[in-house]
């Protein structure tokens, strides 16, 4: 299998190196155009990995040491150490791609984004005519393995980020967020992620509050929420169910006394508060208030660690799926070797059939000649059925066993001699 994969990832390179070898979509297209003349190629790039897959039918141009420098040159990067690149070939490269697409090689086990990123890599390669028959089939198989991993195991379940854990916790308490009102205090990265997760869960009403109105307006537009002036924060707490706070603040945004007064004005509904600010935004004494439930980073980190372990426990199940998909892809690849032999065998036998029918057709009544053609074709088809099926199906055979079987069949039927004889004439 004349396949190479070359790349860097969080396993081999620090973030500052990965950043320098991150390719935009346009940069990927340019790189693929330069590669497609001599081989098939797919390149995809994320914040945690950049990987190039190259296939050449006859193996030409697959010198492994040329591709790291090619990636560095295409990106215009300098002083990238060679030891950050990992090179794999053949079945090892296939297995690695399946593991990547399944999420078990990600920095965050079960990463939900990697499958779409692998798919985007294939799409870009197809758009630039860089992905041919082999790599298209390989990446489709990897995507199938990834989809199976997510549908047949729990590798992608449970929050493994603080922002998602906050929303998951709210969902566990209220069950149906579509009927609840949430207020996100802050507009930084953590607040943005939390607001996006709330919107993805179809929260009933989403309010955004930040000291800088421009940033709250921007985030509200992004998540289809409503921006509220900072001075209206306290009044709006009277009618929300969920407060998620992630704002840089000197001291507590809310003390226990402040929330006690706010609680008196509420209509009896529970107030669920998640404090993901660093330092903490909410006075821990709030936990003592009736009908107010406070969770902080320590609470969420415990949930995240628990979910991370649950995902790790799913890895053996995913690996079994990958093994099955590897056998399936291997059978397909081996069938590529068998296909020319099957075609040659069918052609050989069909020529014999046709020659004998033509030589004896005048012995039959003209009305029976069509029947003779039909019957002899059926006989040939039935005779060849079992050998062809056995040649195609070799999942439990090694590569050498498959090739030996193909070679033996060619010798038994004299296929190569027949082709040589036709060539000589």
C-alpha positions as a LaTeX table, in Angstrom:
\begin{tabular}{lrrr}
\hline
Residue & $x$ (\AA) & $y$ (\AA) & $z$ (\AA) \\
\hline
Unk1 & 0.00 & 0.00 & 0.00 \\
Unk2 & 1.87 & 3.06 & $-1.24$ \\
Unk3 & 0.48 & 5.43 & 1.39 \\
Unk4 & 2.26 & 7.93 & 3.64 \\
Unk5 & 0.99 & 10.19 & 6.40 \\
Unk6 & 3.18 & 13.03 & 7.67 \\
Unk7 & 2.21 & 15.48 & 10.36 \\
Unk8 & 2.51 & 17.11 & 13.72 \\
Unk9 & 0.12 & 17.02 & 16.66 \\
Unk10 & $-0.16$ & 17.79 & 20.35 \\
Unk11 & 1.69 & 14.50 & 20.90 \\
Unk12 & 4.83 & 15.73 & 19.10 \\
Unk13 & 4.86 & 19.53 & 19.05 \\
Unk14 & 4.11 & 22.37 & 21.50 \\
Unk15 & 1.42 & 24.93 & 20.70 \\
Unk16 & 3.89 & 27.55 & 19.45 \\
Unk17 & 5.09 & 25.10 & 16.76 \\
Unk18 & 1.60 & 23.88 & 15.87 \\
Unk19 & 0.48 & 27.48 & 15.38 \\
Unk20 & 3.23 & 28.09 & 12.84 \\
Unk21 & 2.20 & 25.04 & 10.81 \\
Unk22 & $-1.53$ & 25.70 & 10.89 \\
Unk23 & $-2.95$ & 25.95 & 7.35 \\
Unk24 & $-6.00$ & 28.00 & 6.37 \\
Unk25 & $-8.36$ & 26.61 & 3.72 \\
Unk26 & $-6.74$ & 28.76 & 1.01 \\
Unk27 & $-3.25$ & 27.63 & 2.07 \\
Unk28 & $-4.40$ & 24.01 & 1.95 \\
Unk29 & $-5.72$ & 24.49 & $-1.58$ \\
Unk30 & $-2.42$ & 25.99 & $-2.75$ \\
Unk31 & $-0.40$ & 23.17 & $-1.18$ \\
Unk32 & $-2.62$ & 20.49 & $-2.75$ \\
Unk33 & $-2.35$ & 22.05 & $-6.20$ \\
Unk34 & 1.43 & 21.69 & $-5.95$ \\
Unk35 & 1.13 & 18.03 & $-4.92$ \\
Unk36 & $-1.61$ & 16.68 & $-7.16$ \\
Unk37 & 0.55 & 16.36 & $-10.30$ \\
Unk38 & 2.52 & 13.44 & $-8.92$ \\
Unk39 & 0.22 & 11.79 & $-6.37$ \\
Unk40 & $-3.08$ & 11.88 & $-4.53$ \\
Unk41 & $-3.04$ & 14.10 & $-1.44$ \\
Unk42 & $-5.28$ & 15.22 & 1.43 \\
Unk43 & $-4.21$ & 17.86 & 3.96 \\
Unk44 & $-6.17$ & 18.94 & 7.03 \\
Unk45 & $-5.20$ & 21.32 & 9.81 \\
Unk46 & $-6.66$ & 22.02 & 13.27 \\
Unk47 & $-5.40$ & 23.78 & 16.38 \\
Unk48 & $-3.96$ & 20.48 & 17.61 \\
Unk49 & $-2.70$ & 18.80 & 14.41 \\
Unk50 & $-1.67$ & 19.27 & 10.80 \\
Unk51 & $-1.56$ & 16.06 & 8.76 \\
Unk52 & $-0.80$ & 15.28 & 5.13 \\
Unk53 & $-1.80$ & 11.98 & 3.48 \\
Unk54 & $-0.18$ & 11.05 & 0.17 \\
Unk55 & $-0.85$ & 8.04 & $-2.07$ \\
Unk56 & 0.98 & 7.00 & $-5.23$ \\
Unk57 & $-0.20$ & 3.92 & $-7.17$ \\
Unk58 & 3.33 & 2.93 & $-8.16$ \\
Unk59 & 5.09 & 4.34 & $-5.09$ \\
Unk60 & 6.99 & 7.04 & $-6.97$ \\
Unk61 & 7.51 & 10.33 & $-5.19$ \\
Unk62 & 6.85 & 8.90 & $-1.73$ \\
Unk63 & 10.22 & 9.67 & $-0.19$ \\
Unk64 & 9.19 & 10.33 & 3.41 \\
Unk65 & 11.92 & 12.85 & 4.16 \\
Unk66 & 10.76 & 15.34 & 1.51 \\
Unk67 & 7.30 & 16.07 & 2.91 \\
Unk68 & 8.16 & 17.76 & 6.25 \\
Unk69 & 10.26 & 20.33 & 4.40 \\
Unk70 & 7.50 & 20.68 & 1.82 \\
Unk71 & 4.97 & 21.56 & 4.54 \\
Unk72 & 7.40 & 24.00 & 6.15 \\
Unk73 & 8.10 & 25.64 & 2.78 \\
Unk74 & 4.43 & 25.88 & 1.83 \\
Unk75 & 3.68 & 27.58 & 5.13 \\
Unk76 & 6.75 & 29.82 & 5.00 \\
Unk77 & 7.78 & 28.71 & 8.48 \\
Unk78 & 11.37 & 28.61 & 9.70 \\
Unk79 & 13.39 & 26.74 & 12.29 \\
Unk80 & 10.87 & 23.92 & 12.68 \\
Unk81 & 12.73 & 20.94 & 14.21 \\
Unk82 & 12.44 & 17.75 & 12.19 \\
Unk83 & 11.67 & 15.64 & 15.26 \\
Unk84 & 8.19 & 17.17 & 15.64 \\
Unk85 & 7.02 & 15.36 & 12.50 \\
Unk86 & 5.58 & 11.86 & 12.71 \\
Unk87 & 5.66 & 9.71 & 9.57 \\
Unk88 & 3.53 & 6.59 & 9.10 \\
Unk89 & 3.09 & 4.34 & 6.10 \\
Unk90 & 0.72 & 1.68 & 4.80 \\
Unk91 & $-1.64$ & 0.07 & 7.28 \\
Unk92 & $-0.18$ & 2.09 & 10.17 \\
Unk93 & $-1.21$ & 5.30 & 8.40 \\
Unk94 & $-4.71$ & 3.93 & 7.79 \\
Unk95 & $-5.09$ & 2.89 & 11.42 \\
Unk96 & $-3.90$ & 6.30 & 12.61 \\
Unk97 & $-6.40$ & 8.15 & 10.41 \\
Unk98 & $-9.24$ & 5.96 & 11.71 \\
Unk99 & $-8.17$ & 6.72 & 15.30 \\
Unk100 & $-8.06$ & 10.46 & 14.56 \\
Unk101 & $-11.53$ & 10.45 & 12.97 \\
Unk102 & $-12.90$ & 8.43 & 15.89 \\
Unk103 & $-11.70$ & 11.00 & 18.41 \\
Unk104 & $-9.42$ & 8.76 & 20.48 \\
Unk105 & $-6.22$ & 10.49 & 19.35 \\
Unk106 & $-7.50$ & 13.97 & 20.22 \\
Unk107 & $-6.25$ & 16.19 & 23.02 \\
Unk108 & $-9.82$ & 16.01 & 24.33 \\
Unk109 & $-10.87$ & 12.36 & 24.03 \\
Unk110 & $-14.02$ & 12.11 & 21.92 \\
Unk111 & $-13.55$ & 15.58 & 20.41 \\
Unk112 & $-16.78$ & 16.34 & 18.55 \\
Unk113 & $-15.14$ & 18.67 & 16.02 \\
Unk114 & $-12.47$ & 16.38 & 14.57 \\
Unk115 & $-14.87$ & 14.37 & 12.41 \\
Unk116 & $-16.04$ & 17.52 & 10.63 \\
Unk117 & $-12.43$ & 18.67 & 10.26 \\
Unk118 & $-11.40$ & 15.39 & 8.61 \\
Unk119 & $-14.42$ & 15.65 & 6.31 \\
Unk120 & $-13.49$ & 19.23 & 5.41 \\
Unk121 & $-9.97$ & 18.03 & 4.53 \\
Unk122 & $-11.40$ & 15.51 & 2.07 \\
Unk123 & $-13.75$ & 18.12 & 0.60 \\
Unk124 & $-10.91$ & 20.58 & $-0.04$ \\
Unk125 & $-8.85$ & 17.82 & $-1.67$ \\
Unk126 & $-11.75$ & 16.85 & $-3.92$ \\
Unk127 & $-12.35$ & 20.49 & $-4.88$ \\
Unk128 & $-8.72$ & 20.78 & $-6.03$ \\
Unk129 & $-8.74$ & 17.35 & $-7.72$ \\
Unk130 & $-6.00$ & 16.20 & $-5.33$ \\
Unk131 & $-7.98$ & 13.31 & $-3.84$ \\
Unk132 & $-8.30$ & 10.45 & $-6.27$ \\
Unk133 & $-9.99$ & 7.06 & $-6.11$ \\
Unk134 & $-7.86$ & 5.66 & $-3.28$ \\
Unk135 & $-7.74$ & 8.59 & $-0.83$ \\
Unk136 & $-11.43$ & 9.33 & $-1.36$ \\
Unk137 & $-12.26$ & 5.75 & $-0.39$ \\
Unk138 & $-9.80$ & 5.85 & 2.54 \\
Unk139 & $-11.23$ & 9.05 & 4.03 \\
Unk140 & $-14.80$ & 7.88 & 3.51 \\
Unk141 & $-13.90$ & 4.74 & 5.46 \\
Unk142 & $-12.33$ & 6.85 & 8.22 \\
Unk143 & $-15.45$ & 9.02 & 8.44 \\
Unk144 & $-17.59$ & 5.89 & 8.65 \\
Unk145 & $-15.43$ & 4.61 & 11.51 \\
Unk146 & $-15.78$ & 7.96 & 13.27 \\
Unk147 & $-19.56$ & 7.99 & 12.91 \\
Unk148 & $-19.77$ & 4.44 & 14.23 \\
Unk149 & $-17.62$ & 5.37 & 17.22 \\
Unk150 & $-20.03$ & 8.14 & 18.15 \\
Unk151 & $-23.23$ & 6.20 & 17.54 \\
Unk152 & $-22.18$ & 2.84 & 19.02 \\
Unk153 & $-20.17$ & 4.04 & 22.04 \\
Unk154 & $-20.26$ & 6.90 & 24.56 \\
Unk155 & $-16.92$ & 8.33 & 23.47 \\
Unk156 & $-18.48$ & 11.75 & 22.82 \\
Unk157 & $-20.84$ & 11.91 & 25.78 \\
Unk158 & $-20.52$ & 14.07 & 28.88 \\
Unk159 & $-19.05$ & 17.54 & 29.25 \\
Unk160 & $-15.25$ & 17.71 & 29.16 \\
Unk161 & $-14.97$ & 21.50 & 29.13 \\
Unk162 & $-15.96$ & 23.84 & 31.94 \\
Unk163 & $-18.27$ & 25.88 & 29.70 \\
Unk164 & $-20.15$ & 22.81 & 28.47 \\
Unk165 & $-20.19$ & 21.30 & 31.96 \\
Unk166 & $-21.93$ & 24.43 & 33.22 \\
Unk167 & $-24.71$ & 24.05 & 30.67 \\
Unk168 & $-24.93$ & 20.29 & 31.19 \\
Unk169 & $-25.34$ & 20.88 & 34.92 \\
Unk170 & $-28.13$ & 23.39 & 34.28 \\
Unk171 & $-29.84$ & 20.90 & 31.99 \\
Unk172 & $-29.69$ & 18.18 & 34.64 \\
Unk173 & $-31.33$ & 20.43 & 37.22 \\
Unk174 & $-34.02$ & 21.99 & 35.02 \\
Unk175 & $-34.40$ & 19.16 & 32.47 \\
Unk176 & $-35.97$ & 21.39 & 29.79 \\
Unk177 & $-33.93$ & 24.52 & 29.18 \\
Unk178 & $-36.33$ & 25.58 & 26.44 \\
Unk179 & $-38.68$ & 26.79 & 29.17 \\
Unk180 & $-35.99$ & 28.62 & 31.20 \\
Unk181 & $-34.42$ & 32.09 & 31.14 \\
Unk182 & $-30.65$ & 32.40 & 31.40 \\
Unk183 & $-28.37$ & 35.37 & 31.99 \\
Unk184 & $-24.69$ & 35.21 & 31.05 \\
Unk185 & $-22.54$ & 37.77 & 32.84 \\
Unk186 & $-19.39$ & 38.47 & 30.82 \\
Unk187 & $-18.36$ & 38.43 & 27.16 \\
Unk188 & $-14.92$ & 36.80 & 27.26 \\
Unk189 & $-13.98$ & 33.44 & 25.77 \\
Unk190 & $-15.52$ & 31.35 & 28.55 \\
Unk191 & $-18.72$ & 33.40 & 28.52 \\
Unk192 & $-18.92$ & 33.11 & 24.72 \\
Unk193 & $-18.57$ & 29.33 & 24.81 \\
Unk194 & $-21.17$ & 29.03 & 27.55 \\
Unk195 & $-23.62$ & 31.25 & 25.68 \\
Unk196 & $-23.14$ & 29.18 & 22.51 \\
Unk197 & $-23.81$ & 25.96 & 24.42 \\
Unk198 & $-26.96$ & 27.46 & 25.96 \\
Unk199 & $-28.21$ & 28.48 & 22.53 \\
Unk200 & $-27.42$ & 25.02 & 21.17 \\
Unk201 & $-29.61$ & 23.61 & 23.96 \\
Unk202 & $-32.40$ & 25.93 & 22.82 \\
Unk203 & $-32.66$ & 27.87 & 26.10 \\
Unk204 & $-35.91$ & 29.82 & 26.25 \\
Unk205 & $-34.43$ & 33.30 & 26.79 \\
Unk206 & $-30.77$ & 34.28 & 26.72 \\
Unk207 & $-29.62$ & 37.60 & 28.20 \\
Unk208 & $-26.06$ & 38.92 & 27.89 \\
Unk209 & $-24.62$ & 41.46 & 30.34 \\
Unk210 & $-21.14$ & 42.98 & 30.22 \\
Unk211 & $-19.59$ & 46.18 & 31.44 \\
Unk212 & $-18.58$ & 47.01 & 27.87 \\
Unk213 & $-21.85$ & 47.33 & 25.97 \\
Unk214 & $-20.21$ & 46.85 & 22.58 \\
Unk215 & $-18.98$ & 43.38 & 23.56 \\
Unk216 & $-22.33$ & 42.33 & 25.02 \\
Unk217 & $-24.07$ & 43.51 & 21.83 \\
Unk218 & $-21.62$ & 41.50 & 19.72 \\
Unk219 & $-22.07$ & 38.30 & 21.75 \\
Unk220 & $-25.85$ & 38.71 & 21.85 \\
Unk221 & $-25.93$ & 38.97 & 18.06 \\
Unk222 & $-23.72$ & 35.89 & 17.77 \\
Unk223 & $-26.00$ & 33.69 & 19.91 \\
Unk224 & $-29.35$ & 35.30 & 19.04 \\
Unk225 & $-29.71$ & 36.65 & 22.57 \\
Unk226 & $-30.55$ & 40.02 & 24.10 \\
Unk227 & $-27.92$ & 42.45 & 25.38 \\
Unk228 & $-28.77$ & 44.15 & 28.69 \\
Unk229 & $-27.04$ & 47.26 & 30.13 \\
Unk230 & $-24.77$ & 46.47 & 33.08 \\
Unk231 & $-26.77$ & 48.81 & 35.33 \\
Unk232 & $-29.88$ & 46.66 & 34.72 \\
Unk233 & $-28.18$ & 43.48 & 35.96 \\
Unk234 & $-29.75$ & 43.38 & 39.43 \\
Unk235 & $-33.33$ & 44.14 & 38.31 \\
Unk236 & $-33.13$ & 41.44 & 35.61 \\
Unk237 & $-32.11$ & 38.81 & 38.16 \\
Unk238 & $-35.65$ & 38.99 & 39.48 \\
Unk239 & $-36.99$ & 37.02 & 36.52 \\
Unk240 & $-34.20$ & 34.66 & 35.38 \\
Unk241 & $-33.72$ & 31.02 & 36.33 \\
Unk242 & $-30.02$ & 30.64 & 35.54 \\
Unk243 & $-27.09$ & 33.00 & 36.13 \\
Unk244 & $-23.72$ & 32.03 & 34.66 \\
Unk245 & $-20.99$ & 34.45 & 35.69 \\
Unk246 & $-17.61$ & 34.73 & 33.99 \\
Unk247 & $-16.38$ & 38.29 & 34.32 \\
Unk248 & $-13.12$ & 39.90 & 35.44 \\
Unk249 & $-14.10$ & 41.75 & 38.61 \\
Unk250 & $-12.33$ & 43.14 & 41.66 \\
Unk251 & $-14.10$ & 41.41 & 44.53 \\
Unk252 & $-17.51$ & 39.71 & 44.39 \\
Unk253 & $-20.06$ & 40.81 & 41.82 \\
Unk254 & $-22.71$ & 39.56 & 44.25 \\
Unk255 & $-22.39$ & 39.16 & 47.99 \\
Unk256 & $-24.65$ & 36.93 & 50.05 \\
Unk257 & $-26.47$ & 40.01 & 51.40 \\
Unk258 & $-27.13$ & 41.36 & 47.90 \\
Unk259 & $-28.55$ & 38.07 & 46.67 \\
Unk260 & $-30.62$ & 37.71 & 49.83 \\
Unk261 & $-32.35$ & 41.00 & 48.98 \\
Unk262 & $-32.76$ & 39.98 & 45.34 \\
Unk263 & $-34.18$ & 36.65 & 46.43 \\
Unk264 & $-36.90$ & 38.37 & 48.43 \\
Unk265 & $-38.21$ & 40.03 & 45.25 \\
Unk266 & $-38.24$ & 36.86 & 43.20 \\
Unk267 & $-41.48$ & 34.98 & 42.73 \\
Unk268 & $-40.39$ & 31.84 & 44.53 \\
Unk269 & $-38.55$ & 30.15 & 41.67 \\
Unk270 & $-35.11$ & 28.65 & 42.24 \\
Unk271 & $-32.06$ & 30.62 & 41.11 \\
Unk272 & $-29.33$ & 28.43 & 39.70 \\
Unk273 & $-25.91$ & 30.15 & 39.74 \\
Unk274 & $-22.75$ & 28.86 & 38.08 \\
Unk275 & $-19.63$ & 30.85 & 38.91 \\
Unk276 & $-16.87$ & 30.15 & 36.37 \\
Unk277 & $-15.04$ & 33.42 & 37.00 \\
Unk278 & $-11.38$ & 33.52 & 38.06 \\
Unk279 & $-11.22$ & 34.84 & 40.71 \\
Unk280 & $-14.71$ & 33.85 & 41.84 \\
Unk281 & $-17.49$ & 36.32 & 41.08 \\
Unk282 & $-20.01$ & 35.10 & 43.64 \\
Unk283 & $-19.68$ & 35.05 & 47.44 \\
Unk284 & $-19.52$ & 31.35 & 48.50 \\
Unk285 & $-21.84$ & 32.20 & 51.42 \\
Unk286 & $-24.63$ & 32.39 & 48.84 \\
Unk287 & $-24.90$ & 28.61 & 49.20 \\
Unk288 & $-26.63$ & 29.17 & 52.53 \\
Unk289 & $-29.52$ & 31.08 & 50.94 \\
Unk290 & $-32.84$ & 29.36 & 50.51 \\
Unk291 & $-33.76$ & 28.45 & 46.94 \\
Unk292 & $-30.38$ & 29.60 & 45.61 \\
Unk293 & $-28.00$ & 26.94 & 44.27 \\
Unk294 & $-24.36$ & 27.90 & 43.68 \\
Unk295 & $-21.77$ & 25.87 & 41.76 \\
Unk296 & $-18.20$ & 26.99 & 41.12 \\
Unk297 & $-15.18$ & 25.77 & 39.14 \\
Unk298 & $-14.35$ & 23.08 & 41.68 \\
Unk299 & $-17.85$ & 21.63 & 41.27 \\
Unk300 & $-17.56$ & 21.67 & 37.49 \\
Unk301 & $-14.00$ & 20.34 & 37.38 \\
Unk302 & $-15.14$ & 17.30 & 39.31 \\
Unk303 & $-17.84$ & 16.68 & 36.70 \\
Unk304 & $-15.34$ & 17.21 & 33.88 \\
Unk305 & $-12.84$ & 14.72 & 35.37 \\
Unk306 & $-15.60$ & 12.17 & 35.84 \\
Unk307 & $-16.71$ & 12.54 & 32.22 \\
Unk308 & $-13.12$ & 12.37 & 30.96 \\
Unk309 & $-12.67$ & 9.04 & 32.73 \\
Unk310 & $-15.94$ & 7.75 & 31.30 \\
Unk311 & $-14.73$ & 8.62 & 27.81 \\
Unk312 & $-11.39$ & 6.91 & 28.40 \\
Unk313 & $-13.29$ & 3.79 & 29.45 \\
Unk314 & $-14.92$ & 3.77 & 26.00 \\
Unk315 & $-11.61$ & 3.67 & 24.10 \\
Unk316 & $-11.41$ & $-0.18$ & 23.94 \\
Unk317 & $-14.87$ & $-0.26$ & 22.34 \\
Unk318 & $-13.79$ & 2.32 & 19.77 \\
Unk319 & $-10.61$ & 0.36 & 19.07 \\
Unk320 & $-12.71$ & $-2.72$ & 18.29 \\
Unk321 & $-14.74$ & $-0.68$ & 15.80 \\
Unk322 & $-11.51$ & 0.60 & 14.23 \\
Unk323 & $-10.23$ & $-2.99$ & 13.93 \\
Unk324 & $-13.43$ & $-3.99$ & 12.13 \\
Unk325 & $-13.22$ & $-1.03$ & 9.78 \\
Unk326 & $-9.55$ & $-1.75$ & 9.11 \\
Unk327 & $-10.43$ & $-5.30$ & 8.04 \\
Unk328 & $-13.20$ & $-3.93$ & 5.83 \\
Unk329 & $-10.88$ & $-1.42$ & 4.19 \\
Unk330 & $-8.15$ & $-4.05$ & 3.86 \\
Unk331 & $-10.58$ & $-6.35$ & 2.07 \\
Unk332 & $-11.50$ & $-3.55$ & $-0.30$ \\
Unk333 & $-7.85$ & $-2.81$ & $-1.00$ \\
Unk334 & $-6.99$ & $-6.46$ & $-1.55$ \\
Unk335 & $-9.95$ & $-6.72$ & $-3.90$ \\
Unk336 & $-8.23$ & $-4.13$ & $-6.06$ \\
Unk337 & $-5.51$ & $-6.73$ & $-6.66$ \\
Unk338 & $-8.13$ & $-9.39$ & $-7.38$ \\
Unk339 & $-10.21$ & $-7.29$ & $-9.78$ \\
Unk340 & $-7.83$ & $-7.52$ & $-12.80$ \\
Unk341 & $-7.51$ & $-11.28$ & $-12.27$ \\
Unk342 & $-11.29$ & $-11.71$ & $-12.07$ \\
Unk343 & $-11.75$ & $-9.65$ & $-15.22$ \\
Unk344 & $-9.06$ & $-11.67$ & $-17.04$ \\
Unk345 & $-10.59$ & $-14.97$ & $-15.90$ \\
Unk346 & $-14.06$ & $-13.95$ & $-17.05$ \\
Unk347 & $-12.69$ & $-12.78$ & $-20.38$ \\
Unk348 & $-10.76$ & $-16.05$ & $-20.85$ \\
Unk349 & $-13.76$ & $-18.26$ & $-20.14$ \\
Unk350 & $-16.10$ & $-16.06$ & $-22.18$ \\
Unk351 & $-13.75$ & $-16.33$ & $-25.17$ \\
Unk352 & $-13.76$ & $-20.12$ & $-24.86$ \\
Unk353 & $-17.56$ & $-20.17$ & $-24.57$ \\
Unk354 & $-18.04$ & $-17.89$ & $-27.55$ \\
Unk355 & $-15.52$ & $-19.82$ & $-29.67$ \\
Unk356 & $-17.24$ & $-23.15$ & $-29.02$ \\
Unk357 & $-20.71$ & $-21.73$ & $-29.61$ \\
Unk358 & $-19.62$ & $-20.09$ & $-32.87$ \\
Unk359 & $-17.97$ & $-23.33$ & $-34.02$ \\
Unk360 & $-21.09$ & $-25.40$ & $-33.40$ \\
Unk361 & $-23.95$ & $-22.92$ & $-33.80$ \\
Unk362 & $-24.85$ & $-24.16$ & $-37.29$ \\
Unk363 & $-25.78$ & $-27.55$ & $-35.83$ \\
Unk364 & $-28.72$ & $-25.96$ & $-34.02$ \\
Unk365 & $-32.04$ & $-24.87$ & $-35.35$ \\
Unk366 & $-32.00$ & $-21.06$ & $-35.84$ \\
Unk367 & $-34.87$ & $-20.82$ & $-33.37$ \\
Unk368 & $-32.68$ & $-22.45$ & $-30.68$ \\
Unk369 & $-29.55$ & $-20.35$ & $-31.16$ \\
Unk370 & $-30.67$ & $-17.62$ & $-28.73$ \\
Unk371 & $-31.39$ & $-20.30$ & $-26.15$ \\
Unk372 & $-27.91$ & $-21.80$ & $-26.66$ \\
Unk373 & $-26.34$ & $-18.38$ & $-26.00$ \\
Unk374 & $-28.42$ & $-17.96$ & $-22.84$ \\
Unk375 & $-27.75$ & $-21.45$ & $-21.46$ \\
Unk376 & $-23.99$ & $-21.37$ & $-22.09$ \\
Unk377 & $-23.68$ & $-17.93$ & $-20.45$ \\
Unk378 & $-25.53$ & $-19.25$ & $-17.40$ \\
Unk379 & $-23.23$ & $-22.27$ & $-17.21$ \\
Unk380 & $-20.14$ & $-20.05$ & $-17.32$ \\
Unk381 & $-21.59$ & $-17.73$ & $-14.68$ \\
Unk382 & $-22.36$ & $-20.61$ & $-12.31$ \\
Unk383 & $-18.95$ & $-22.23$ & $-12.77$ \\
Unk384 & $-17.13$ & $-18.97$ & $-12.03$ \\
Unk385 & $-19.37$ & $-17.83$ & $-9.17$ \\
Unk386 & $-17.62$ & $-19.65$ & $-6.31$ \\
Unk387 & $-14.01$ & $-18.95$ & $-7.42$ \\
Unk388 & $-14.81$ & $-15.26$ & $-7.85$ \\
Unk389 & $-16.52$ & $-15.00$ & $-4.45$ \\
Unk390 & $-13.58$ & $-16.73$ & $-2.78$ \\
Unk391 & $-11.18$ & $-14.41$ & $-4.54$ \\
Unk392 & $-13.08$ & $-11.31$ & $-3.41$ \\
Unk393 & $-13.69$ & $-12.38$ & 0.18 \\
Unk394 & $-10.47$ & $-12.76$ & 2.10 \\
Unk395 & $-11.00$ & $-10.91$ & 5.38 \\
Unk396 & $-9.35$ & $-13.63$ & 7.45 \\
Unk397 & $-6.37$ & $-13.97$ & 5.12 \\
Unk398 & $-3.07$ & $-12.17$ & 5.30 \\
Unk399 & $-1.82$ & $-10.00$ & 2.44 \\
Unk400 & 0.63 & $-12.70$ & 1.34 \\
Unk401 & $-2.08$ & $-15.37$ & 1.43 \\
Unk402 & $-4.33$ & $-13.27$ & $-0.80$ \\
Unk403 & $-1.55$ & $-12.65$ & $-3.30$ \\
Unk404 & $-0.61$ & $-16.36$ & $-3.30$ \\
Unk405 & $-4.20$ & $-17.31$ & $-4.04$ \\
Unk406 & $-4.42$ & $-14.80$ & $-6.89$ \\
Unk407 & $-1.10$ & $-16.00$ & $-8.30$ \\
Unk408 & $-2.18$ & $-19.65$ & $-8.10$ \\
Unk409 & $-5.41$ & $-18.95$ & $-9.95$ \\
Unk410 & $-3.58$ & $-17.10$ & $-12.72$ \\
Unk411 & $-1.20$ & $-20.05$ & $-13.11$ \\
Unk412 & $-3.98$ & $-22.68$ & $-13.05$ \\
Unk413 & $-5.90$ & $-20.96$ & $-15.83$ \\
Unk414 & $-2.80$ & $-19.79$ & $-17.71$ \\
Unk415 & $-4.08$ & $-16.22$ & $-17.66$ \\
Unk416 & $-0.68$ & $-14.61$ & $-18.12$ \\
Unk417 & 0.26 & $-17.05$ & $-20.91$ \\
Unk418 & $-3.03$ & $-16.32$ & $-22.62$ \\
Unk419 & $-2.41$ & $-12.56$ & $-22.45$ \\
Unk420 & 1.15 & $-13.01$ & $-23.74$ \\
Unk421 & $-0.07$ & $-15.16$ & $-26.63$ \\
Unk422 & $-2.64$ & $-12.53$ & $-27.66$ \\
Unk423 & 0.03 & $-9.84$ & $-27.39$ \\
Unk424 & 2.42 & $-11.83$ & $-29.64$ \\
Unk425 & $-0.22$ & $-12.25$ & $-32.33$ \\
\hline
\end{tabular}
